[in-house]
Amino acid sequence: MDRVKTAVAGARAAYNLGKTRPLEFRLQQLRAMEKMLTERKDLFSEALQKDLHKNDFAVQIYEMAGIVGEITLALNKLHEWMEPEHVSKNMMTMMDTVYIQRQPLGVVLIIGAWNYPLALVLQPLVGAIAAGNAAVVKPSEVSGNTAQLLAQLLPQYLDKDTYPVITGGAEVATELLKHPFDHILYTGSTAVGRIVMEAAAKHLTPVTLELGGKSPCYVDTDCDLDVACRRIAWGRYTNCGQTCIAPDYILCSENIQDQVVKKIVTAITEFYGNDPQKSPDYGRIVNQRHFQRIMSLLEGANVVYGGKNNVEDLYIAPTIVTDVDPDSRIMQEEIFGPVLPIVTVNGVDEAIAFISRRDKPLALYVFSHNKKLIQKMIRMTSSGGVTANDCLIHYSIAALPFGGVGKSGFGAYHGKHSFDTFSHRRACVLKSLGMEKANNIRYAPATDSKMKWLLWLLAKQGEGKKLQLIGFLILGTLVSIVMKFYFAW
């Protein structure tokens, strides 16, 4: 496709001119993005309302606040992030300058997701810009209104050659992946993640894959169930369950299962009223294909609450399922909708074993008063992130890396982690052309004495001030020998 080829070539040309590298250019582009979000807030709210039935609160809190926070952090810290990172030396390099310089990777590709179609495009773009890259942006076609608005507005505020937006479906994404990029960040399903990784491998392009999976939520008997169930209901049913780190299923003891159901229902009613379909705070399924997929997961399930639906409105009520067979389809794939299965286990050890038999999830949640139990759950399981006694919150902390492990993805971003993801950590050693006599020890002809000295010198590294002191003592000794020799003449 000509437009894909033109956009990628234009971004590459802009990067090769060096326009993305200066600090001031990066700051200007970040300020321009912030200005776009402020001036066009109403247009974004309208598009997200059409795509996912998001109200202004959801748009501001779950879409825009994170982007603005990332921009503010980058504006305040970018000068510091770009500074050389000086590292410890060995005795062979004691008199040299040794540091890590973070450099832009080049032209990167950002492929966004449809569930948070603004945040999952612009948050990684903040990191790409901050790190000095050009970026080709591919928003999800599933949230079509938001994708078209991004294609319209981004070129008006950001450098249009350096940050082109490409819209379209799978065929456009396939065409994009034929081009060599310096990094690809993809957010979406595991199945498409494999396709992205396979395409990237042909060009040896590194990737960050933000995928998903079934994020478990263990509820201990030693727990404030009212608070726990309120927070679980918020995490599960926000955005109509279409959140990659939403609690996908609950693990709890059979003797508290009925209480858990009752208290989650109480929270649902508190949040969305007796008829969530009429609530302005309750979202909708993104399209009919996903609606039918979610409804098919409920076939044969023991629905103890909810289950009501309206295909024309793309509405599925908050739903709870019990007596779940661990081998049933609803437990084999990520639900990505407002359905919450409950699986009973006999204590934390059985819960850990259940989680460990399955693919590593993007998130893990545990609710308990018992701090030792929480630490045991963290120590004995693996997941992209973990939050104790709440849901989703770790996503909001810019200092924490957000990413998966195993089939839930790899690589991470947010805050400085975004800057690092889109940067090359270049090892730099700056030596002088003087003191050549000191280098004779490494040159041929080899001797046992040279080898012993070299092995000793190379072993003396990473000891901080102690090593520095030894270096100065040796230097001082050498200087005194030279001075003595000089004055003797």
C-alpha positions in Angstrom: 0.0 0.0 0.0 1.4 3.3 -1.1 0.2 5.3 2.0 2.0 2.8 4.3 5.2 2.9 2.3 5.1 6.7 2.2 4.4 7.1 5.9 7.2 4.8 6.9 9.7 6.3 4.5 8.7 9.8 5.7 9.3 8.9 9.3 12.6 7.3 8.5 13.7 10.4 6.5 12.7 12.7 9.4 14.7 10.6 11.9 17.7 10.5 9.6 17.7 14.3 9.5 18.3 14.2 13.3 15.2 16.3 14.0 13.9 14.1 16.8 17.2 14.1 18.8 17.4 17.6 20.4 15.9 17.9 23.9 13.9 21.0 22.9 12.2 19.2 20.0 11.1 16.3 22.2 9.7 18.7 24.8 7.9 20.7 22.2 6.2 17.6 20.8 5.2 16.5 24.3 3.7 19.9 25.1 1.9 19.8 21.7 0.3 16.4 22.7 -0.8 17.8 26.0 -2.3 20.8 24.2 -4.2 18.5 21.9 -5.7 16.6 24.9 -6.8 19.8 26.5 -8.2 21.6 23.4 -9.9 18.5 21.9 -11.1 16.9 25.1 -14.7 17.1 24.0 -14.0 15.4 20.7 -12.2 12.6 22.3 -15.1 12.1 24.8 -17.6 12.0 22.0 -15.6 9.4 20.1 -15.1 7.2 23.1 -18.7 7.5 24.0 -19.6 6.2 20.5 -17.0 3.4 20.6 -17.4 2.0 24.1 -20.2 4.0 25.9 -17.6 5.8 28.1 -18.8 8.8 30.0 -16.7 11.9 30.7 -15.5 10.4 34.1 -14.2 7.3 32.4 -12.6 9.3 29.6 -10.8 11.6 32.0 -9.8 9.1 34.6 -9.1 5.9 32.6 -7.9 7.4 29.3 -6.5 10.9 29.6 -5.2 11.2 33.2 -2.5 8.5 32.6 -1.4 10.2 29.4 -1.2 13.6 31.0 0.7 12.1 33.9 3.2 10.5 31.6 3.7 13.8 29.7 4.2 15.8 32.9 6.7 13.3 34.2 8.7 13.3 31.0 8.6 17.1 30.8 10.0 17.3 34.3 12.6 14.5 34.1 13.7 14.2 30.5 16.8 16.3 30.9 17.8 14.1 33.7 17.0 10.9 31.8 19.1 12.0 28.9 22.2 12.6 31.0 25.1 10.0 30.8 24.9 7.3 33.5 28.3 7.0 34.9 29.2 3.5 36.1 31.9 1.8 38.1 35.2 1.0 36.5 38.0 -1.6 36.7 41.6 -0.9 37.4 42.3 -0.9 33.6 40.0 2.0 33.1 40.5 4.0 36.3 41.7 7.1 34.5 39.0 6.9 31.7 35.5 8.2 31.4 33.0 5.3 31.5 29.3 5.7 31.1 26.0 4.6 29.5 24.5 6.9 27.0 20.8 6.4 26.1 20.2 6.9 22.5 17.0 6.7 20.4 16.4 3.4 18.6 15.2 5.0 15.4 11.8 4.5 13.8 9.4 2.6 16.0 5.9 1.1 15.4 3.1 1.4 18.0 0.1 -0.8 17.5 -2.7 0.1 19.9 -5.7 -1.8 21.3 -9.4 -1.0 21.1 -10.4 -1.3 24.8 -8.6 1.9 25.9 -8.0 3.2 22.4 -6.6 6.6 23.4 -4.4 5.6 26.4 -2.9 2.5 24.8 -1.7 4.5 21.8 -0.6 7.8 23.4 1.1 6.5 26.5 3.7 4.5 24.7 4.0 7.4 22.1 5.0 9.6 25.0 7.9 7.3 25.7 8.9 7.0 22.1 9.0 10.8 21.7 10.8 11.3 25.0 13.5 8.8 23.9 14.0 10.8 20.6 12.4 8.3 18.1 10.2 8.8 15.1 7.1 6.7 15.4 4.4 5.2 13.1 1.1 4.9 15.0 -1.5 2.3 14.2 -4.6 2.7 16.4 -7.1 -0.2 16.5 -9.8 -0.1 13.8 -12.2 -1.8 16.2 -12.7 1.5 18.1 -13.1 3.2 14.8 -14.3 6.7 15.9 -11.3 7.2 18.2 -8.9 5.8 15.5 -10.2 8.3 12.9 -10.0 11.2 15.4 -6.4 10.4 16.2 -5.6 10.2 12.5 -7.2 13.7 12.1 -5.8 15.4 15.1 -2.3 14.1 15.7 -0.9 15.6 12.4 -2.4 18.9 13.5 -0.4 19.0 16.7 2.6 16.8 16.3 5.2 16.8 13.5 3.2 15.0 10.8 6.2 13.5 9.0 7.8 12.2 12.2 4.7 10.7 13.8 2.3 9.6 11.0 -1.0 7.8 11.9 -2.0 4.8 9.8 -5.6 3.6 10.1 -7.1 0.4 8.8 -7.7 -3.3 9.6 -5.7 -6.4 9.6 -4.5 -6.0 6.0 -3.0 -2.6 6.8 -1.3 -4.0 9.9 0.1 -6.8 7.8 1.5 -4.4 5.3 3.1 -2.3 8.1 4.8 -5.3 9.5 6.6 -6.0 6.2 8.7 -2.9 6.8 11.8 -2.9 9.0 11.3 -1.0 12.3 13.8 -0.4 15.1 11.2 -1.5 17.7 7.6 -2.6 17.8 5.2 -2.1 20.7 2.0 -4.1 20.3 -0.9 -4.2 22.7 -3.6 -6.9 22.1 -4.3 -10.6 22.0 -1.8 -13.4 22.3 -2.7 -14.8 18.9 -1.9 -11.5 17.1 1.1 -11.0 19.3 2.6 -14.2 17.8 2.0 -12.8 14.3 3.7 -9.5 15.2 6.7 -11.3 16.7 7.0 -13.6 13.7 7.0 -10.6 11.3 9.5 -8.7 13.5 11.8 -11.7 13.5 12.3 -11.4 9.8 14.0 -8.0 10.4 15.5 -8.9 13.8 13.3 -6.1 15.2 12.9 -6.2 19.0 9.4 -6.2 20.3 7.4 -5.2 23.4 4.3 -7.3 23.6 1.5 -6.2 26.0 -0.9 -9.1 25.8 -3.2 -10.4 28.4 -4.4 -13.7 29.9 -6.5 -14.8 32.8 -5.6 -12.7 35.8 -6.5 -14.6 39.0 -7.9 -13.1 42.2 -7.5 -15.1 45.4 -9.8 -14.1 48.3 -8.6 -15.4 51.6 -10.9 -16.3 54.5 -9.0 -13.9 56.7 -10.2 -10.9 54.8 -12.6 -7.9 55.0 -15.0 -9.3 52.4 -17.1 -6.1 52.1 -14.0 -4.1 51.0 -12.5 -6.9 49.0 -15.7 -7.6 47.0 -16.3 -3.9 46.4 -12.8 -3.5 44.9 -13.1 -6.7 42.9 -16.4 -5.5 41.4 -14.8 -2.2 40.4 -11.9 -4.0 38.8 -14.0 -6.5 37.0 -16.9 -4.4 35.6 -15.1 -1.1 34.8 -15.2 -0.6 31.0 -17.7 -3.5 30.9 -14.9 -5.9 31.8 -12.8 -5.0 28.8 -9.6 -4.4 30.7 -6.5 -6.5 30.1 -5.6 -6.6 33.8 -9.2 -7.0 35.2 -9.6 -9.9 37.6 -10.6 -12.7 35.3 -11.7 -15.2 37.9 -11.9 -15.6 41.7 -10.3 -18.4 43.7 -11.8 -18.7 47.2 -12.8 -21.3 49.8 -16.2 -22.9 49.3 -17.4 -21.8 52.7 -17.1 -18.1 51.7 -18.3 -18.4 48.1 -21.9 -17.4 48.8 -20.8 -14.4 50.9 -18.5 -13.4 48.0 -21.3 -13.5 45.5 -23.7 -11.6 47.8 -21.2 -8.9 48.5 -20.2 -8.5 44.9 -23.9 -8.1 43.9 -24.2 -5.5 46.6 -21.3 -3.6 45.1 -22.7 -3.9 41.6 -26.0 -2.4 42.7 -24.2 0.4 44.5 -22.2 1.3 41.4 -24.7 0.8 38.7 -28.2 0.7 40.3 -30.8 -2.1 39.9 -30.7 -1.8 36.1 -27.0 -1.3 34.9 -28.3 -0.9 31.4 -29.6 2.5 32.4 -26.5 3.5 34.2 -24.3 6.2 32.5 -21.3 4.6 34.3 -21.7 1.2 32.7 -20.0 0.5 29.4 -20.9 -1.6 26.4 -19.2 -4.4 24.5 -17.2 -3.0 21.6 -19.0 -4.8 18.8 -21.2 -7.8 17.9 -18.4 -10.2 17.3 -17.1 -9.8 20.9 -20.7 -9.8 22.2 -21.4 -13.2 20.7 -18.0 -14.5 21.9 -18.7 -13.5 25.5 -22.3 -14.9 25.4 -21.0 -18.2 24.0 -18.8 -18.5 27.1 -21.9 -18.6 29.3 -23.4 -21.6 27.5 -24.0 -24.3 30.1 -22.6 -22.1 32.9 -24.2 -21.8 36.3 -25.1 -18.1 36.2 -26.1 -17.0 39.8 -26.3 -13.3 39.0 -26.8 -11.3 35.8 -26.7 -12.8 32.4 -29.2 -10.4 30.9 -28.2 -9.0 27.5 -29.3 -6.9 24.6 -27.5 -7.5 21.3 -28.8 -4.3 19.7 -27.4 -2.3 22.6 -24.3 -4.4 22.9 -25.2 -4.8 26.6 -24.3 -7.6 28.8 -25.2 -7.2 32.5 -22.6 -7.7 35.2 -22.6 -11.5 35.6 -21.3 -14.0 38.2 -20.8 -17.7 37.5 -20.2 -20.4 40.2 -19.6 -24.1 40.2 -17.1 -23.6 37.4 -15.3 -26.6 35.9 -11.6 -25.6 35.7 -11.5 -27.3 32.3 -14.5 -25.5 30.9 -14.1 -23.0 28.0 -14.7 -20.1 30.3 -11.6 -21.0 32.2 -9.4 -21.6 29.1 -9.5 -18.2 27.4 -9.5 -14.6 28.6 -13.1 -13.5 29.1 -12.6 -9.8 28.4 -16.1 -9.0 29.3 -18.4 -8.5 32.4 -18.4 -12.1 33.5 -16.8 -13.3 36.7 -16.4 -17.0 37.4 -15.7 -18.3 40.9 -13.6 -21.4 41.4 -13.4 -22.9 44.9 -10.1 -24.1 46.4 -9.0 -25.4 49.8 -6.7 -22.7 50.9 -3.8 -20.7 49.6 -1.6 -23.7 48.7 -4.2 -25.1 46.4 -4.8 -21.6 44.9 -1.0 -21.3 44.2 -0.9 -24.7 42.6 -4.0 -23.8 40.4 -2.4 -20.6 39.2 1.0 -22.2 38.6 -0.4 -24.9 36.3 -1.7 -22.2 33.9 -0.1 -19.7 31.7 1.5 -16.8 33.5 -1.0 -13.9 33.8 -0.6 -10.2 33.2 -1.8 -9.5 36.7 -2.5 -11.3 40.0 -4.6 -10.2 42.9 -4.7 -11.4 46.5 -7.0 -10.2 49.3 -6.0 -11.0 52.9 -5.2 -9.5 56.2 -2.3 -12.0 56.5 0.9 -10.3 55.2 2.8 -13.6 55.3 0.2 -15.2 53.0 0.4 -12.3 50.6 4.2 -12.6 50.5 3.9 -16.4 49.9 1.5 -15.8 47.0 4.0 -13.3 45.5 7.0 -15.6 46.1 5.4 -18.8 44.7 3.6 -17.4 41.6 4.6 -15.5 38.5 2.7 -12.7 36.8 3.4 -9.4 35.0 2.3 -7.4 38.1 0.6 -8.1 41.4 -1.6 -6.0 43.7 -2.6 -7.0 47.2 -6.0 -5.9 48.5 -7.0 -3.9 45.5 -7.3 -4.3 41.7 -5.8 -2.5 38.7 -3.9 0.1 40.9 -0.4 -1.0 39.9 -1.1 0.2 36.3 -1.5 3.8 37.6 2.0 4.0 39.2 4.4 5.4 36.7 7.4 4.3 38.7 6.4 0.6 38.2 7.1 -1.2 34.9 3.8 -2.3 33.3 4.2 -5.5 31.2 3.7 -9.3 31.1 5.7 -12.4 31.5 5.5 -15.6 29.4 2.3 -15.7 27.3 1.0 -12.5 28.8 3.8 -10.6 27.0 7.3 -9.3 27.6 8.9 -5.9 27.9 7.4 -3.1 29.8 6.7 0.6 29.7 5.2 3.5 31.8 7.2 6.5 33.1 10.9 6.1 32.8 10.4 2.5 31.8 8.9 3.8 28.5 11.9 6.0 27.9 14.2 3.0 28.5 12.1 0.7 26.3 12.6 3.0 23.4 16.2 3.7 24.1 19.5 1.9 23.3 21.8 1.8 26.3 25.1 2.5 24.5 28.3 1.6 26.4 30.9 4.4 26.2 34.6 4.4 27.2 36.6 7.6 26.6 40.4 7.2 26.9 43.3 9.6 26.3 46.2 8.8 24.0 48.6 9.4 26.9 50.2 7.0 29.5 50.9 4.4 26.8 53.6 2.8 29.0 50.9 1.6 31.3 49.3 -0.4 28.5 52.4 -2.5 27.8 51.0 -5.1 30.2 48.3 -6.1 27.7 50.5 -6.2 24.6 52.5 -9.1 23.1 54.9 -10.7 23.9 52.8 -12.4 26.6 54.5 -13.4 29.9 53.4 -15.0 33.1 54.0 -11.8 35.0 51.8 -9.8 32.6 49.0 -12.4 32.9 49.1 -12.3 36.7 48.9 -8.5 36.8 46.1 -8.3 34.2 44.0 -10.9 36.0 44.4 -9.0 39.2 43.6 -5.7 37.6 40.5 -7.0 35.8 39.2 -8.6 39.0 39.3 -5.3 40.8 36.0 -3.8 39.6 32.7 -2.8 41.1 34.2 -2.0 44.5 33.3 1.7 44.4 35.3 4.0 46.6 37.7 1.3 47.7 38.7 0.7 44.1 39.1 4.4 43.5 41.3 4.8 46.5 43.5 1.9 45.3 43.7 3.6 41.9 44.9 6.9 43.4 47.4 5.1 45.6 48.9 3.3 42.6 48.9 6.6 40.6 50.5 8.4 43.5 53.2 5.7 43.7 53.9 5.9 40.0 54.1 9.8 40.2 56.5 9.6 43.1 58.8 7.1 41.2 58.8 9.3 38.2 59.6 12.4 40.3 62.4 10.6 42.1 63.8 9.4 38.8 63.6 13.0 37.4 65.3 14.8 40.3 68.0 12.1 40.5 69.2 13.4 37.2 
